[in-house]
Amino acid sequence: MRKLTAVLLGCLVLTGCGATWDQELRYKIVSIDHSTPTEFFDLELVSEAPKGALKPDGLSRQSMQPYEISGGAGVGDEVLCVVEQKKGNAFEDSNVRTMVKSCRKA
C-alpha cells in the first residue's frame, strides 16, 4: 500500500510541474500596426520554429513596440530576440505564454 501511495504521489507531483523554454530567434519586421493609439511592429519568424518549443505555432508572429528594439530598426529589417515560453503547472494557469524580449537589430 505504501508503494502505491508513493507512486500516486509521484504522478501528482509530475503533473503539477510547469515548464520553461527560451532561445534567441530571428524575426523580420514586416509592417507597422497603426490600428491603436500605440504603434506596434509586426514581427514574423524568419525560419521554422525550433524543435523543443512548448508551443511552436506561438512563435511565428509577434508584435512589439518600436522602443523595445535597440539599434533603430524599421520595416524590412531583421532583429534578434530572446523568446521565452512558460507553461504553468496543474495548480496555476496551464496555458503556454510566449514573451519576446531583448530585441536588437541584426
C-alpha positions as CSV (number, residue, x, y, z in Angstrom):
1,M,0.0,0.0,0.0
2,R,2.9,2.4,0.8
3,K,4.4,1.8,-2.7
4,L,1.1,2.5,-4.4
5,T,0.8,5.8,-2.4
6,A,4.4,6.8,-3.3
7,V,3.7,6.1,-7.0
8,L,0.5,8.1,-7.0
9,L,2.1,11.0,-5.1
10,G,5.0,10.9,-7.6
11,C,2.5,11.1,-10.5
12,L,0.7,14.0,-8.9
13,V,4.0,15.9,-8.4
14,L,5.0,15.3,-12.0
15,T,1.7,16.6,-13.4
16,G,1.9,19.7,-11.2
17,C,5.2,20.9,-12.6
18,G,5.5,23.8,-15.1
19,A,8.0,24.1,-17.9
20,T,10.1,26.8,-19.4
21,W,11.8,27.2,-22.8
22,D,13.9,30.0,-24.2
23,Q,16.0,30.7,-27.2
24,E,17.3,33.6,-29.4
25,L,15.3,33.8,-32.6
26,R,15.5,35.9,-35.8
27,Y,12.4,37.9,-36.8
28,K,11.7,40.2,-39.7
29,I,9.7,43.4,-39.2
30,V,7.0,43.1,-41.8
31,S,4.8,46.1,-41.1
32,I,3.8,48.7,-38.6
33,D,0.4,48.4,-36.9
34,H,-1.4,51.8,-36.6
35,S,-4.8,50.4,-35.6
36,T,-4.4,51.5,-32.0
37,P,-3.0,54.7,-30.5
38,T,0.2,52.8,-29.6
39,E,2.3,51.9,-32.6
40,F,3.5,48.2,-32.9
41,F,5.9,46.4,-35.2
42,D,4.5,43.2,-36.6
43,L,7.3,40.6,-36.5
44,E,7.4,37.3,-38.5
45,L,9.8,34.4,-37.7
46,V,12.5,34.1,-40.4
47,S,13.0,30.4,-40.2
48,E,10.9,27.5,-38.9
49,A,10.1,27.2,-35.2
50,P,12.8,25.4,-33.4
51,K,12.2,21.9,-32.0
52,G,11.6,21.8,-28.3
53,A,9.5,24.9,-28.1
54,L,6.5,24.4,-25.8
55,K,4.1,25.9,-28.4
56,P,5.9,26.2,-31.8
57,D,2.9,27.9,-33.5
58,G,3.0,30.6,-30.9
59,L,6.4,31.8,-32.3
60,S,5.6,32.6,-35.9
61,R,4.1,36.1,-35.5
62,Q,4.7,38.5,-32.7
63,S,4.1,42.2,-32.0
64,M,6.4,44.6,-30.3
65,Q,6.6,48.4,-29.7
66,P,9.5,50.1,-31.6
67,Y,11.2,51.4,-28.5
68,E,11.6,47.8,-27.3
69,I,14.1,47.1,-30.2
70,S,17.6,48.5,-29.8
71,G,19.5,49.6,-32.9
72,G,17.0,51.8,-34.7
73,A,15.2,49.0,-36.6
74,G,12.4,49.6,-39.2
75,V,10.1,47.8,-41.6
76,G,12.1,45.2,-43.6
77,D,14.9,44.9,-41.0
78,E,15.7,41.7,-39.2
79,V,16.0,41.6,-35.4
80,L,17.3,39.0,-32.9
81,C,15.1,38.5,-29.9
82,V,15.2,36.3,-26.8
83,V,11.9,34.4,-26.8
84,E,10.7,32.6,-23.7
85,Q,7.7,30.3,-23.4
86,K,6.4,29.3,-20.0
87,K,3.7,26.7,-19.1
88,G,2.1,26.9,-15.7
89,N,1.5,23.8,-13.6
90,A,-1.7,22.0,-12.8
91,F,-2.4,24.2,-9.9
92,E,-1.9,27.5,-11.8
93,D,-2.6,28.7,-15.3
94,S,-1.6,25.8,-17.5
95,N,-1.6,27.7,-20.8
96,V,1.7,28.4,-22.6
97,R,2.7,32.1,-22.5
98,T,5.2,33.5,-25.1
99,M,7.2,36.5,-24.2
100,V,9.6,38.3,-26.6
101,K,12.3,40.5,-25.1
102,S,15.8,41.9,-25.5
103,C,15.4,42.5,-29.3
104,R,18.2,44.2,-31.2
105,K,18.8,44.9,-34.9
106,A,20.6,42.0,-36.6
